[in-house]
Amino acid sequence: MDVPALASFDSSDWKTILTAFQNGPSLPLGQAWRENPEETFRPGLVHLGWNTEGLLVLARLTDDTLFTQATADNENLWMLGDVFELFLQESTLENYVEFHIAPSGHRLQLTFPSGDTITQLRTSGKKLDDLKVARPLFDLAVRSTDLGWDILAKIPASALGMTQPMGDGTTIRASFSRYDYTDAATPPVLSSTSAHAELNFHRRQEWKPLTLRPTLG
């Protein structure tokens, strides 16, 4: 998927943010691992762009009830309530990142040195805390809406371990996913922009390649 450069915009003004992304590409959230979506599945759309600040992501999520028990950054947010997740990997690198954003504005930042790391976490006792990064790696803004919530994330090249700025021709493998909670007692509804054959967001072979291109038109 080609992702166009966007003109600069005021990231504190949501009207300006929505205008900046209105003609760019987007990815819908779905449940490809299921024959049919769950009845409680709610849609979401992830809009994409880039500029000198890095990869720009605008997610617009339909949500009946915003819920999170998060109180601080780098908690295990996907266990505490609603979360929007970003999985990103520069195409020439082995390492990748997983970022979580809660409606409260809290974040979880994980860096995976290689594709083997997730297996080590699940089978050999490697600790998730070893992958957490405390200092903010990217900028974000969150707001609630009448239909749910919106998220803006600006991901600089340095957050992906790149030593050069992003530019025309940079390719990033990307996937965006979601945990949609109703309350603490009800299992969340999961969805992803990737066509995962099974429910495993770390299946990188199914992530979408994004190639950065100049401004549309």
TIVEX-281065 format. One record per residue (C-alpha): residue number from 1; x, y, z. Coordinates in steps of 0.1 Angstrom, whole numbers, m for minus. Layout:
! residues N
<node seq="NUM" xx="X" yy="Y" zz="Z"/>
...
This chain:
! residues 217
<node seq="1" xx="0" yy="0" zz="0"/>
<node seq="2" xx="14" yy="34" zz="m9"/>
<node seq="3" xx="11" yy="60" zz="19"/>
<node seq="4" xx="13" yy="97" zz="8"/>
<node seq="5" xx="31" yy="125" zz="25"/>
<node seq="6" xx="7" yy="149" zz="43"/>
<node seq="7" xx="9" yy="186" zz="47"/>
<node seq="8" xx="17" yy="198" zz="81"/>
<node seq="9" xx="m13" yy="202" zz="105"/>
<node seq="10" xx="m21" yy="213" zz="140"/>
<node seq="11" xx="m21" yy="182" zz="161"/>
<node seq="12" xx="m41" yy="199" zz="188"/>
<node seq="13" xx="m70" yy="207" zz="165"/>
<node seq="14" xx="m91" yy="176" zz="157"/>
<node seq="15" xx="m109" yy="193" zz="128"/>
<node seq="16" xx="m75" yy="200" zz="112"/>
<node seq="17" xx="m63" yy="165" zz="119"/>
<node seq="18" xx="m94" yy="149" zz="102"/>
<node seq="19" xx="m90" yy="172" zz="71"/>
<node seq="20" xx="m53" yy="163" zz="68"/>
<node seq="21" xx="m61" yy="125" zz="65"/>
<node seq="22" xx="m93" yy="127" zz="45"/>
<node seq="23" xx="m79" yy="118" zz="10"/>
<node seq="24" xx="m53" yy="93" zz="22"/>
<node seq="25" xx="m55" yy="55" zz="23"/>
<node seq="26" xx="m71" yy="36" zz="52"/>
<node seq="27" xx="m73" yy="0" zz="66"/>
<node seq="28" xx="m104" yy="m14" zz="82"/>
<node seq="29" xx="m103" yy="m35" zz="113"/>
<node seq="30" xx="m118" yy="m70" zz="110"/>
<node seq="31" xx="m118" yy="m106" zz="123"/>
<node seq="32" xx="m103" yy="m125" zz="94"/>
<node seq="33" xx="m96" yy="m156" zz="116"/>
<node seq="34" xx="m133" yy="m160" zz="121"/>
<node seq="35" xx="m159" yy="m172" zz="95"/>
<node seq="36" xx="m182" yy="m144" zz="106"/>
<node seq="37" xx="m176" yy="m114" zz="129"/>
<node seq="38" xx="m188" yy="m116" zz="165"/>
<node seq="39" xx="m221" yy="m99" zz="171"/>
<node seq="40" xx="m204" yy="m75" zz="195"/>
<node seq="41" xx="m177" yy="m66" zz="169"/>
<node seq="42" xx="m176" yy="m28" zz="163"/>
<node seq="43" xx="m159" yy="m13" zz="133"/>
<node seq="44" xx="m128" yy="8" zz="131"/>
<node seq="45" xx="m108" yy="25" zz="104"/>
<node seq="46" xx="m71" yy="33" zz="104"/>
<node seq="47" xx="m60" yy="62" zz="82"/>
<node seq="48" xx="m23" yy="66" zz="72"/>
<node seq="49" xx="1" yy="93" zz="61"/>
<node seq="50" xx="36" yy="105" zz="68"/>
<node seq="51" xx="58" yy="137" zz="70"/>
<node seq="52" xx="91" yy="148" zz="84"/>
<node seq="53" xx="79" yy="137" zz="119"/>
<node seq="54" xx="75" yy="101" zz="108"/>
<node seq="55" xx="46" yy="77" zz="102"/>
<node seq="56" xx="12" yy="93" zz="109"/>
<node seq="57" xx="m17" yy="71" zz="121"/>
<node seq="58" xx="m52" yy="82" zz="127"/>
<node seq="59" xx="m76" yy="55" zz="141"/>
<node seq="60" xx="m113" yy="61" zz="144"/>
<node seq="61" xx="m130" yy="34" zz="165"/>
<node seq="62" xx="m167" yy="28" zz="171"/>
<node seq="63" xx="m171" yy="18" zz="207"/>
<node seq="64" xx="m203" yy="14" zz="227"/>
<node seq="65" xx="m186" yy="19" zz="261"/>
<node seq="66" xx="m152" yy="33" zz="267"/>
<node seq="67" xx="m135" yy="13" zz="295"/>
<node seq="68" xx="m100" yy="12" zz="310"/>
<node seq="69" xx="m86" yy="7" zz="345"/>
<node seq="70" xx="m52" yy="20" zz="334"/>
<node seq="71" xx="m35" yy="44" zz="358"/>
<node seq="72" xx="0" yy="46" zz="344"/>
<node seq="73" xx="22" yy="41" zz="313"/>
<node seq="74" xx="36" yy="7" zz="306"/>
<node seq="75" xx="10" yy="m13" zz="326"/>
<node seq="76" xx="m3" yy="m43" zz="307"/>
<node seq="77" xx="m30" yy="m22" zz="291"/>
<node seq="78" xx="m46" yy="m50" zz="270"/>
<node seq="79" xx="m56" yy="m66" zz="303"/>
<node seq="80" xx="m70" yy="m34" zz="318"/>
<node seq="81" xx="m95" yy="m23" zz="291"/>
<node seq="82" xx="m99" yy="m8" zz="257"/>
<node seq="83" xx="m66" yy="m6" zz="237"/>
<node seq="84" xx="m55" yy="3" zz="202"/>
<node seq="85" xx="m23" yy="m14" zz="192"/>
<node seq="86" xx="3" yy="m6" zz="166"/>
<node seq="87" xx="28" yy="m33" zz="153"/>
<node seq="88" xx="55" yy="m17" zz="132"/>
<node seq="89" xx="87" yy="m30" zz="115"/>
<node seq="90" xx="110" yy="m12" zz="91"/>
<node seq="91" xx="114" yy="m37" zz="62"/>
<node seq="92" xx="152" yy="m41" zz="64"/>
<node seq="93" xx="154" yy="m46" zz="102"/>
<node seq="94" xx="147" yy="m77" zz="123"/>
<node seq="95" xx="135" yy="m58" zz="153"/>
<node seq="96" xx="99" yy="m45" zz="156"/>
<node seq="97" xx="78" yy="m26" zz="181"/>
<node seq="98" xx="44" yy="m30" zz="196"/>
<node seq="99" xx="27" yy="1" zz="210"/>
<node seq="100" xx="m6" yy="2" zz="230"/>
<node seq="101" xx="m28" yy="33" zz="235"/>
<node seq="102" xx="m57" yy="34" zz="260"/>
<node seq="103" xx="m86" yy="59" zz="260"/>
<node seq="104" xx="m70" yy="75" zz="291"/>
<node seq="105" xx="m40" yy="85" zz="270"/>
<node seq="106" xx="m17" yy="59" zz="287"/>
<node seq="107" xx="7" yy="39" zz="266"/>
<node seq="108" xx="26" yy="7" zz="266"/>
<node seq="109" xx="58" yy="5" zz="246"/>
<node seq="110" xx="74" yy="m29" zz="237"/>
<node seq="111" xx="105" yy="m35" zz="216"/>
<node seq="112" xx="111" yy="m70" zz="202"/>
<node seq="113" xx="147" yy="m76" zz="191"/>
<node seq="114" xx="136" yy="m104" zz="167"/>
<node seq="115" xx="108" yy="m126" zz="157"/>
<node seq="116" xx="120" yy="m152" zz="181"/>
<node seq="117" xx="113" yy="m129" zz="211"/>
<node seq="118" xx="76" yy="m135" zz="212"/>
<node seq="119" xx="82" yy="m173" zz="213"/>
<node seq="120" xx="107" yy="m168" zz="241"/>
<node seq="121" xx="81" yy="m149" zz="261"/>
<node seq="122" xx="55" yy="m176" zz="256"/>
<node seq="123" xx="77" yy="m207" zz="262"/>
<node seq="124" xx="110" yy="m200" zz="279"/>
<node seq="125" xx="103" yy="m176" zz="307"/>
<node seq="126" xx="116" yy="m144" zz="291"/>
<node seq="127" xx="100" yy="m114" zz="310"/>
<node seq="128" xx="78" yy="m89" zz="292"/>
<node seq="129" xx="92" yy="m62" zz="315"/>
<node seq="130" xx="125" yy="m66" zz="298"/>
<node seq="131" xx="109" yy="m53" zz="265"/>
<node seq="132" xx="93" yy="m22" zz="280"/>
<node seq="133" xx="106" yy="12" zz="272"/>
<node seq="134" xx="98" yy="39" zz="297"/>
<node seq="135" xx="107" yy="71" zz="278"/>
<node seq="136" xx="81" yy="82" zz="253"/>
<node seq="137" xx="90" yy="70" zz="218"/>
<node seq="138" xx="62" yy="87" zz="199"/>
<node seq="139" xx="36" yy="114" zz="203"/>
<node seq="140" xx="m1" yy="107" zz="207"/>
<node seq="141" xx="m34" yy="124" zz="211"/>
<node seq="142" xx="m67" yy="107" zz="222"/>
<node seq="143" xx="m103" yy="120" zz="223"/>
<node seq="144" xx="m137" yy="105" zz="230"/>
<node seq="145" xx="m164" yy="110" zz="204"/>
<node seq="146" xx="m202" yy="104" zz="201"/>
<node seq="147" xx="m194" yy="71" zz="183"/>
<node seq="148" xx="m164" yy="59" zz="203"/>
<node seq="149" xx="m128" yy="73" zz="203"/>
<node seq="150" xx="m101" yy="87" zz="180"/>
<node seq="151" xx="m63" yy="82" zz="183"/>
<node seq="152" xx="m36" yy="101" zz="166"/>
<node seq="153" xx="0" yy="87" zz="167"/>
<node seq="154" xx="32" yy="102" zz="152"/>
<node seq="155" xx="59" yy="75" zz="150"/>
<node seq="156" xx="94" yy="88" zz="143"/>
<node seq="157" xx="120" yy="67" zz="125"/>
<node seq="158" xx="140" yy="64" zz="157"/>
<node seq="159" xx="111" yy="46" zz="174"/>
<node seq="160" xx="116" yy="17" zz="149"/>
<node seq="161" xx="153" yy="16" zz="154"/>
<node seq="162" xx="160" yy="34" zz="121"/>
<node seq="163" xx="192" yy="55" zz="118"/>
<node seq="164" xx="179" yy="76" zz="89"/>
<node seq="165" xx="147" yy="96" zz="86"/>
<node seq="166" xx="117" yy="82" zz="68"/>
<node seq="167" xx="114" yy="93" zz="32"/>
<node seq="168" xx="101" yy="84" zz="m2"/>
<node seq="169" xx="105" yy="47" zz="m7"/>
<node seq="170" xx="107" yy="37" zz="30"/>
<node seq="171" xx="87" yy="5" zz="35"/>
<node seq="172" xx="73" yy="m4" zz="69"/>
<node seq="173" xx="54" yy="m36" zz="77"/>
<node seq="174" xx="24" yy="m26" zz="98"/>
<node seq="175" xx="m5" yy="m41" zz="116"/>
<node seq="176" xx="m31" yy="m24" zz="138"/>
<node seq="177" xx="m53" yy="m42" zz="162"/>
<node seq="178" xx="m78" yy="m36" zz="190"/>
<node seq="179" xx="m91" yy="m49" zz="223"/>
<node seq="180" xx="m127" yy="m37" zz="228"/>
<node seq="181" xx="m139" yy="m41" zz="263"/>
<node seq="182" xx="m174" yy="m35" zz="278"/>
<node seq="183" xx="m163" yy="m40" zz="315"/>
<node seq="184" xx="m138" yy="m59" zz="336"/>
<node seq="185" xx="m159" yy="m91" zz="337"/>
<node seq="186" xx="m166" yy="m95" zz="300"/>
<node seq="187" xx="m140" yy="m109" zz="276"/>
<node seq="188" xx="m129" yy="m83" zz="250"/>
<node seq="189" xx="m136" yy="m84" zz="213"/>
<node seq="190" xx="m104" yy="m85" zz="193"/>
<node seq="191" xx="m99" yy="m72" zz="158"/>
<node seq="192" xx="m70" yy="m64" zz="134"/>
<node seq="193" xx="m63" yy="m47" zz="101"/>
<node seq="194" xx="m43" yy="m78" zz="91"/>
<node seq="195" xx="m58" yy="m109" zz="75"/>
<node seq="196" xx="m46" yy="m132" zz="102"/>
<node seq="197" xx="m54" yy="m169" zz="95"/>
<node seq="198" xx="m53" yy="m174" zz="133"/>
<node seq="199" xx="m57" yy="m151" zz="163"/>
<node seq="200" xx="m21" yy="m141" zz="167"/>
<node seq="201" xx="m12" yy="m105" zz="161"/>
<node seq="202" xx="25" yy="m113" zz="159"/>
<node seq="203" xx="22" yy="m132" zz="126"/>
<node seq="204" xx="43" yy="m108" zz="107"/>
<node seq="205" xx="39" yy="m125" zz="74"/>
<node seq="206" xx="3" yy="m111" zz="74"/>
<node seq="207" xx="12" yy="m75" zz="82"/>
<node seq="208" xx="6" yy="m49" zz="55"/>
<node seq="209" xx="37" yy="m34" zz="37"/>
<node seq="210" xx="34" yy="4" zz="37"/>
<node seq="211" xx="56" yy="23" zz="12"/>
<node seq="212" xx="60" yy="60" zz="18"/>
<node seq="213" xx="54" yy="82" zz="m13"/>
<node seq="214" xx="52" yy="119" zz="m21"/>
<node seq="215" xx="21" yy="140" zz="m15"/>
<node seq="216" xx="m10" yy="128" zz="m36"/>
<node seq="217" xx="m16" yy="150" zz="m66"/>
